[in-house]
């Protein structure tokens, strides 16, 4: 099983697909190294590589280790993806396996 780098997996790439000033800040809240958490992380990485190619950072937060970190974003189900930037904040719950739903939720595709 692939290990998640909790609270430290920030990725930034060089080639933006969108506007030069767009910066996507994403937080993935999980509860340990569960299969669902690993799937969500893998799906998120794939979507970011294909859609955001450059201007994003991902922070994985394990609420088993730091439960207080979920309070600010009002996390009530796991895994949950929170788009902090660009505003407005958006949340997507689940393993992110429905790519179309994730793209719409992140406002990367029209509804």
Secondary structure, DSSP 8 states (H G I E B T S, - for coil): -----TTT-----S--SS-TT--EEEEEEESSS-HHHHHHHHHHHHHHHHHTTTSEEEEEEETTT-GGGGTTTT--SSSEEEEEESSS-EEEES----HHHHHHHTTSS--
